[in-house]
Amino acid sequence: MAAVAFFDLDKTIIAKSSTLAFTRPMFKAGLLTGSTLAKAGIAQAYYQAFGADHDQLEWVKEELAAMTKGWDRDEIEALVTETVDEVVTPLVYAEALAIMEEHRGEGRKVIVISASPEEIVRPLCRHLGIDDVIATRAAVDEEGRYTGELELYAYGPGKADAMVALAEAEGIDLSASYAYSDSITDLPMLEVVGHPVVVNPDSELAAVAAERGWEVRKFESAVTLRDKLPTIAASGAVATGIAAVLAYWALKGRKSS
């Protein structure tokens, strides 16, 4: 059986939230107000400093489904494709890229598993040369509009379930596999493999890692995606307005808690 290396995306491979990077073009297109844009900026700063906990991500899940209902996926994708070159500048950790290359050199497939929407995750990962992606997937109707439901929410236990299902389908040996993440919300993901590695961990995950003797890595050397990789302006489906909804509602949830 083959072993693989699973990586969380936000604050593990990139130094910021992948979803929050797409709020400004939504504002320019009239989808967001000025106050929402400002809140998204605050949300990004908060996220980089403190991460996101279980309650906030659950809030995001519910609001994501409700707020995107009826949106036309193709129209949103076209908008984001037009503006992607100015938007896609998350910082990529050089250490993450190096470790991924090490795994490939040792014959392991690299798979990103992220709670962010797959419309954002897939093109970012494609240009990072990552083999496969498991990400949150929204349901669409026969007209290509979001139904308000999620087909897959790749978060918390959902990540672990998806990893187990993939392992069963593709003959992956999870006991010989690796997983990398920064957040306590990804504890199930880390527990399902034989080699868990915590990266820039939040305080709760750091405590678990110390108690269990897990490997801890500190990623600090970041390069911009635009400088490190080819432009992704030609990608057909980069991100949807889901990003803007996540940014706004993640902050709103924190302020009401």
VEXDREN-2710 file (C-alpha; in Angstrom, 1 decimal):
% VEXDREN-2710
k/r/px/py/pz
1/MET/0.0/0.0/0.0
2/ALA/1.2/3.5/-0.8
3/ALA/1.8/6.3/1.7
4/VAL/0.9/9.9/1.1
5/ALA/1.4/13.3/2.7
6/PHE/-1.7/15.4/3.6
7/PHE/-1.3/19.1/4.0
8/ASP/-3.8/21.7/5.4
9/LEU/-3.6/24.9/3.2
10/ASP/-4.2/28.0/5.3
11/LYS/-1.3/28.9/7.7
12/THR/0.3/25.6/6.8
13/ILE/1.2/26.0/3.1
14/ILE/0.3/29.7/2.8
15/ALA/0.6/32.3/5.4
16/LYS/-2.9/33.8/5.2
17/SER/-6.4/32.7/4.6
18/SER/-6.9/31.7/0.9
19/THR/-10.6/32.7/1.0
20/LEU/-10.0/36.2/2.4
21/ALA/-7.7/37.1/-0.6
22/PHE/-10.7/37.5/-2.9
23/THR/-12.7/40.2/-1.1
24/ARG/-11.4/43.3/-2.9
25/PRO/-12.5/42.3/-6.5
26/MET/-15.9/41.4/-5.0
27/PHE/-16.1/44.9/-3.6
28/LYS/-15.2/46.5/-6.9
29/ALA/-17.9/44.4/-8.6
30/GLY/-20.5/45.8/-6.2
31/LEU/-21.0/42.5/-4.3
32/LEU/-19.6/43.9/-1.0
33/THR/-20.0/47.2/0.8
34/GLY/-17.1/49.3/2.0
35/SER/-17.8/48.3/5.6
36/THR/-17.7/44.6/4.6
37/LEU/-14.4/45.1/2.9
38/ALA/-13.0/46.7/6.0
39/LYS/-14.3/43.9/8.1
40/ALA/-12.7/41.4/5.8
41/GLY/-9.3/43.2/6.4
42/ILE/-9.8/43.0/10.1
43/ALA/-10.8/39.3/9.8
44/GLN/-7.6/38.6/7.9
45/ALA/-5.5/40.2/10.6
46/TYR/-7.3/38.4/13.3
47/TYR/-7.0/35.1/11.5
48/GLN/-3.3/35.5/11.0
49/ALA/-2.8/36.3/14.7
50/PHE/-5.2/33.8/16.3
51/GLY/-6.5/31.4/13.6
52/ALA/-10.1/30.1/13.6
53/ASP/-11.8/27.9/16.1
54/HIS/-14.5/25.3/15.9
55/ASP/-17.5/27.7/16.6
56/GLN/-16.4/30.2/14.0
57/LEU/-15.9/27.6/11.3
58/GLU/-19.3/26.0/12.0
59/TRP/-20.8/29.5/11.7
60/VAL/-19.1/30.0/8.4
61/LYS/-20.5/26.7/7.2
62/GLU/-24.1/27.7/7.9
63/GLU/-23.8/31.2/6.5
64/LEU/-21.9/30.0/3.5
65/ALA/-24.8/27.8/2.5
66/ALA/-27.4/30.4/3.1
67/MET/-25.7/33.4/1.6
68/THR/-24.6/31.8/-1.7
69/LYS/-28.0/30.3/-2.6
70/GLY/-29.0/31.3/-6.0
71/TRP/-25.6/32.7/-7.1
72/ASP/-24.6/31.8/-10.6
73/ARG/-21.3/29.9/-10.4
74/ASP/-20.2/30.7/-14.0
75/GLU/-20.8/34.4/-13.5
76/ILE/-18.8/34.5/-10.3
77/GLU/-16.0/32.5/-11.8
78/ALA/-15.8/34.8/-14.8
79/LEU/-15.5/37.8/-12.4
80/VAL/-12.8/36.3/-10.4
81/THR/-10.9/35.0/-13.5
82/GLU/-10.8/38.6/-14.8
83/THR/-9.2/39.9/-11.6
84/VAL/-7.2/36.9/-10.4
85/ASP/-3.7/38.3/-11.3
86/GLU/-4.2/41.2/-8.9
87/VAL/-5.6/39.0/-6.2
88/VAL/-3.6/35.9/-5.9
89/THR/-0.7/37.0/-3.7
90/PRO/-0.9/34.8/-0.6
91/LEU/2.5/34.1/0.9
92/VAL/3.7/30.5/0.3
93/TYR/6.0/29.0/3.0
94/ALA/9.2/27.9/1.4
95/GLU/9.6/25.3/4.1
96/ALA/6.3/23.7/3.0
97/LEU/7.4/23.6/-0.6
98/ALA/10.7/21.9/0.4
99/ILE/8.9/19.3/2.5
100/MET/6.5/18.5/-0.2
101/GLU/9.4/17.9/-2.6
102/GLU/11.0/15.6/0.0
103/HIS/7.9/13.6/0.2
104/ARG/7.6/13.3/-3.6
105/GLY/11.3/12.3/-3.7
106/GLU/10.5/9.5/-1.3
107/GLY/7.6/8.3/-3.5
108/ARG/4.7/9.8/-1.6
109/LYS/1.8/11.7/-3.3
110/VAL/1.1/15.1/-1.8
111/ILE/-2.6/15.9/-1.1
112/VAL/-4.0/19.2/0.2
113/ILE/-7.1/18.9/2.3
114/SER/-8.8/22.2/3.1
115/ALA/-12.0/23.6/4.5
116/SER/-11.8/26.4/1.9
117/PRO/-13.9/26.2/-1.3
118/GLU/-12.5/24.0/-4.0
119/GLU/-12.8/26.8/-6.5
120/ILE/-10.0/28.5/-4.6
121/VAL/-8.0/25.5/-3.5
122/ARG/-7.7/23.6/-6.7
123/PRO/-6.1/26.3/-8.9
124/LEU/-3.7/27.4/-6.1
125/CYS/-2.6/23.9/-5.6
126/ARG/-2.3/23.2/-9.3
127/HIS/0.3/25.9/-9.6
128/LEU/2.1/24.5/-6.6
129/GLY/2.4/21.2/-8.4
130/ILE/0.2/19.4/-5.9
131/ASP/-1.2/16.1/-7.0
132/ASP/-4.7/16.1/-5.5
133/VAL/-7.1/18.2/-3.5
134/ILE/-9.9/17.5/-1.0
135/ALA/-11.8/20.8/-0.3
136/THR/-15.3/22.1/0.6
137/ARG/-17.7/21.6/-2.3
138/ALA/-20.9/23.5/-2.8
139/ALA/-23.9/21.9/-4.6
140/VAL/-25.3/23.4/-7.7
141/ASP/-28.5/22.9/-9.6
142/GLU/-29.0/22.0/-13.2
143/GLU/-28.7/25.7/-14.1
144/GLY/-25.4/26.1/-12.4
145/ARG/-26.6/28.0/-9.4
146/TYR/-25.7/27.3/-5.8
147/THR/-28.5/25.4/-4.0
148/GLY/-27.6/26.5/-0.5
149/GLU/-26.3/23.1/0.3
150/LEU/-22.8/21.7/0.7
151/GLU/-21.9/18.4/-0.9
152/LEU/-18.8/18.2/1.2
153/TYR/-17.6/20.2/4.2
154/ALA/-13.9/19.4/4.5
155/TYR/-13.5/20.5/8.1
156/GLY/-12.8/18.8/11.4
157/PRO/-14.0/15.2/11.5
158/GLY/-15.0/15.6/7.9
159/LYS/-11.4/15.8/6.9
160/ALA/-10.6/12.6/8.6
161/ASP/-13.6/10.9/7.1
162/ALA/-12.6/12.0/3.6
163/MET/-9.0/10.8/4.2
164/VAL/-10.2/7.4/5.3
165/ALA/-12.6/7.1/2.3
166/LEU/-9.8/8.1/-0.1
167/ALA/-7.4/5.6/1.6
168/GLU/-10.0/2.8/1.1
169/ALA/-10.6/3.7/-2.5
170/GLU/-7.0/4.1/-3.5
171/GLY/-5.2/1.7/-1.3
172/ILE/-3.4/4.3/0.9
173/ASP/-1.7/3.1/4.0
174/LEU/-2.6/5.8/6.6
175/SER/-0.4/4.3/9.3
176/ALA/2.6/5.1/7.0
177/SER/1.2/8.5/5.9
178/TYR/1.9/12.0/7.1
179/ALA/-0.4/15.0/7.9
180/TYR/0.5/18.6/8.5
181/SER/-1.7/21.3/10.1
182/ASP/-1.6/24.4/12.3
183/SER/-5.0/24.2/14.0
184/ILE/-6.7/22.2/16.8
185/THR/-9.7/21.9/14.5
186/ASP/-7.6/19.5/12.4
187/LEU/-6.9/17.2/15.3
188/PRO/-9.0/14.4/13.7
189/MET/-6.9/14.8/10.5
190/LEU/-3.7/14.4/12.4
191/GLU/-4.9/11.5/14.5
192/VAL/-5.8/9.4/11.5
193/VAL/-2.2/9.1/10.2
194/GLY/0.8/7.5/11.6
195/HIS/3.0/10.6/11.3
196/PRO/1.3/13.7/12.4
197/VAL/3.2/17.0/12.2
198/VAL/2.0/20.3/13.6
199/VAL/3.1/23.5/11.9
200/ASN/3.0/26.9/13.5
201/PRO/0.4/25.5/15.9
202/ASP/-2.2/27.4/17.9
203/SER/-2.0/27.1/21.6
204/GLU/-4.4/24.1/21.9
205/LEU/-2.7/22.1/19.2
206/ALA/0.8/22.9/20.7
207/ALA/-0.4/21.5/24.0
208/VAL/-1.6/18.3/22.4
209/ALA/1.6/17.9/20.4
210/ALA/3.7/18.3/23.5
211/GLU/1.6/15.8/25.4
212/ARG/1.8/13.2/22.6
213/GLY/5.3/13.8/21.5
214/TRP/4.4/14.9/18.0
215/GLU/6.8/16.6/15.7
216/VAL/6.5/20.4/15.6
217/ARG/7.7/22.6/12.7
218/LYS/8.0/26.3/12.5
219/PHE/7.5/27.8/9.0
220/GLU/8.8/31.4/8.6
221/SER/10.3/31.8/5.2
222/ALA/7.6/33.1/2.9
223/VAL/7.6/34.1/-0.8
224/THR/4.8/35.6/-2.8
225/LEU/2.9/33.2/-5.0
226/ARG/3.3/35.6/-7.9
227/ASP/7.1/35.7/-7.6
228/LYS/7.5/32.0/-6.9
229/LEU/5.1/30.5/-9.5
230/PRO/3.7/31.2/-13.0
231/THR/0.7/33.5/-13.1
232/ILE/-2.6/31.7/-12.8
233/ALA/-4.6/34.3/-14.8
234/ALA/-5.4/31.7/-17.4
235/SER/-7.1/29.3/-15.0
236/GLY/-10.7/28.6/-15.9
237/ALA/-12.1/28.4/-12.4
238/VAL/-10.2/30.1/-9.7
239/ALA/-12.6/31.2/-7.0
240/THR/-16.2/32.1/-6.4
241/GLY/-18.0/34.7/-4.3
242/ILE/-17.9/32.1/-1.5
243/ALA/-14.6/33.7/-0.5
244/ALA/-16.3/37.0/0.2
245/VAL/-19.0/35.4/2.2
246/LEU/-16.5/33.5/4.3
247/ALA/-14.6/36.6/5.0
248/TYR/-17.6/38.6/6.2
249/TRP/-19.3/36.0/8.2
250/ALA/-16.2/34.6/9.9
251/LEU/-15.6/38.1/11.3
252/LYS/-19.3/38.7/12.2
253/GLY/-19.3/35.4/14.1
254/ARG/-16.3/36.3/16.1
255/LYS/-17.7/39.7/17.0
256/SER/-20.9/38.2/18.2
257/SER/-19.2/35.6/20.3
END
